[in-house]
């Protein structure tokens, strides 16, 4: 029997009453599920290319974090990575209650998976067969300098005030609302060399669809994120760590920290790529996810 897919997605209500937008495709009785978790200010459509390349016998689940995309805003007190981890646990229990799962997390999505391992170790141990960490970090996000060096780098006191200024401008309505007008800044911040303009604009479109107050809270959570120790719960799982050498938000050294904590991992560096690897290197990223799936669920 096929899992439901309305195109626009389905409603999933969490235990605290927050409605999440979920997309569920592929056989409901599939021998394995790939569950994609998106990053800060994005939504589940950032995984459209990857989801389309998954095998026909694999179930694919995507959803929007609270405060993002088609999900309800995150209420005060719930704008934390701990809450996102609890949401992910509920999605697993409610949408994919049986069978092995390969988790694929980009940026804040990868951080959410780390928080899941910290808060729900039994669930991870029993259900998660493999993990892909895409352009993400296990901590020290407050020290990011946007890749700037020398005098120019010293003039930008870390990434936090830069992002906070942009967020405040958006809340006040003084930030341009056109994806095309904002695309040069997005191209510089989250893309590497030769990114396709359509993907830059799509990234901005998703960001403009996120709830400003919600993502402001999650930005604070990202800068407080420190889960290198939590990776210990994932040491026996096959994994892959993907990073671009032009990632200004989650630099290569952050990816190496994750890989160092995971003995059964493949570390892949994409020269010239930035933060949005699923758009910049879709063929290679999909190949790595499929390779992980074969390692994690060899009998499917």
N, C-alpha and C positions, 0 to 999 in steps of 0.2 A: 504494500500500500504506500502511496506517495505521501510525503509530508506536505502540509498545506503551503501554498505560496500564492498570496493574493497579488503579487507584483508590488503593491505599495507596502505590504507587510502586515503583521498581526500584532494585536495588543497582548502584552504580558504585564500583569499587575503584581508588583512586589509586595512583600509582607507589610510595608509601611504605606501602601496605597498608591505608590508612584507607578504611572503607566509607562512602560518601555515599548519602543517600536522594535519588533523582531521580524527578521526574514528567515524562513526555514524552507530549504529546498532539498530535493533528493529523496531517496527511499527512507521511510520512517523506520524500516527494519534493517537499515544499512549496517554492515559489519563495523563501520567506523564513522565518526563524525569529525569534521574540521570546524572549529569554532573560532571565528575571527573577532578580534577585539580592537577597536579603533583608538586613535589618539586624541589628545586635547584639541578642542575646537572642530574636530572633523566629525564625520558620521559614517554609518555602515557602508555607504556607497563608495568609499575609498577602496573597498575590497572587491568591487565589481569585476575588475579584470581577473584577479586571482580566483574568485569564486567560479567564474565561467570556465576556468581551466581544470577544475577538480573533476576526478573520474565520475562517471555516471553512477557507480555503485557506492559512492560516498555521500553522506548527508552533510550539508553545508548550512551552518547557522551563523547569522550576523545580527547584531542589534545595536541600537544607539544608546550610549550612556545617558543617564538622567542629565538633563540640561543641554543635551545635544540633539541635533537632527529632529526626528519625529517624536522623541520621548518628551515627557513632561519635565518642566524645570526642576532643578534640585532645590528643595526647601532649605532654609538656614539650618545648619547643624548636620546636613547630609552631604556637604560638598567636600568629601574626603575620599582618599584612596581606599580607606577601610570600608566605606559604604559601597564604593564601586566593586570591591572584592566580594562583599556580601551579595550585591546584585548579580554578579557573575555566578556565584554559587547557587543562587535561586534560579537563574536561567538554566544552569546545568540540571538541577534537580527537577525543574518544572517542564522544560522543553526537551531535554535529552536525558531521561531518567536512567537509561541503560546503555551499555556498550562503551568501548574505549573512545577517548576524545583526544584529538591533537589541538592544542591551543596555539593560536598565532596572534601575537600582540605587537602593535606598532606604538612606539613612544609611550604615552600614558597608558595605552593598552597593555604593553609589556609590564609596566609598573603595577597595573591592576592584577596581573597574573602573579607577580611576586607577592603582592598583598594577599592574594588568595592562598598561596602556599603558607603564608604566615598565620592566617586566620582559620583556614580550613584544611589543615594538613591531611586529615583522614580522607576527605573528599578527593584531594589531589592524588594521594597514594592509591586509592582504589579505582579512580576513573580516568586520570590523565595518563595517556600513553606516550606523549611527546610534546615538545614545546619549541616554538619558533619565536625568537626575540628579534624584532625588526626595529633598528634605529631607536634604541631605548637605553635606559640607565638604571643602575641600582642605587644611585644617590649622588650627593654633592652637586645637585643641579643649581644651587645658589652660587656656585663658583664659575659658571659658564661665562665666557667673555666674548661670545659670538665669533670666535675665531680671529678676532682682530689682534694685531701685535704692535709693538713699539709705541710711539706717541699716540697713534690713533686708538690703539687698544686701551691705553691708560685713560683716554678721554671718555670711554664708555664704561662706567663702573658696573660691570656684570650685566647679564641679560635681564634680570628682574625689573629694574626701573624702566628699561626700554619697553618691555611687554606691558608693564603696568600703565605706562603713559598711553600706549595704543589702546588699551582696554578702557581707560578713563575717557579718552576721546570718543570711543564708540558709544559708551554709556550716555555721553552728553550729546551725541548726534553730530559731532564735529569731524568725524572720520568719514571720508568718501564712501558712499554706499554701493558703488559700482565695482564689481569684480575686475573689470578691465582697468579701472583707474588704480586699483590697489595691487594689481598683478606685478608691477616692477618691484615693490617692496617684498611681496611674497616670494618672488623669484630669488631675490638676494638672500632672504632669511632662511628659506627651507628647501631650496633646490640647488643642485650643483650645475655642472656645465650642460649646455645644449638641451635643457628641459623643453618639452613641447608646450606651447602656449596654452593649448586646450586644457592641459592638466594643471597648469598654474592657475588658470581662471577657475577651474573646478575646485581646486583647493580653497581658493578665496570664497567661492560660493558656499561651501560647507561651513567655513568659519563664520560667515555672516549669518548663517542660520542657527548658530548656537546662542543660547541664552546668556547675555552678558554677565549677570550677577552669578550665575552658576559657574561659568568658566573662570570668573575672577576667584571664586572660592577654590576651584580645582587648581588654579595656578599656585595659590598658597600651599596647597597640599603637595604639589610636585616639588616645590622648593624645600619642603620639609621631608621629602621622601628619603628614606635610608633603610634599604632592605638587602644589603649584601649578605647579611647573616641568614635571611629568609631563603636565599638561594640554596642553602644546605638541604632543604627539604626536597629539592629537585635533582640532587646529584646522581640519582640512579636512573634518571629519565633521559632517553635520547633527545638531543636538542640541536638547534642551529642558531647561531648568532650572526646577524647580518648588519653591516654598517657601511656607510659611505665616507670616504676620506675628506669630503667637503661638508660634512654635517656640522652646522653651527650650533645646533641645540643639544644633540647627544653625540659628542665627539667620539672618535675612534677609541681613545683611552677608556671611555666609559664602557664601550662594548667589550674591550679586552678584560675589564674587571669581571664582567658577567661570565665570559668564556673561561676565565681562570678558575671560577668557582664550580664549573660544570664539567666533570671529567669526560662525559660521553657527548661532546659537542663538536660541531663543525663551525669554525670561525671563518666568515667570508667577508672580505673587504672589496668594495666596489670603487675603483678609482674614478674620480670625477663626479661621483654621486653625492647628493646632499641628504636631507632628512626624509624626503618623500620617496623612499625606495620603490614602493609598489607602483608608482607612476614613472619613475626614472629608469628602473631596470625591471620591468614587469616579467619579461621572459625568464631572466635569471632568477628572480625571486620565486616565481612559480615553480621553476625546476627544483629549487632548494626545498620548497614546501613539499613537493611530491616525493622527493628523495627521503625527507624526514618521515613522511607518511608510510613509505615502504619499510623504513627501519623500525618505526614505532608499532605498526600493525602488519607484520609480514604475512600473516595468514588470511588477510581479508580477501 
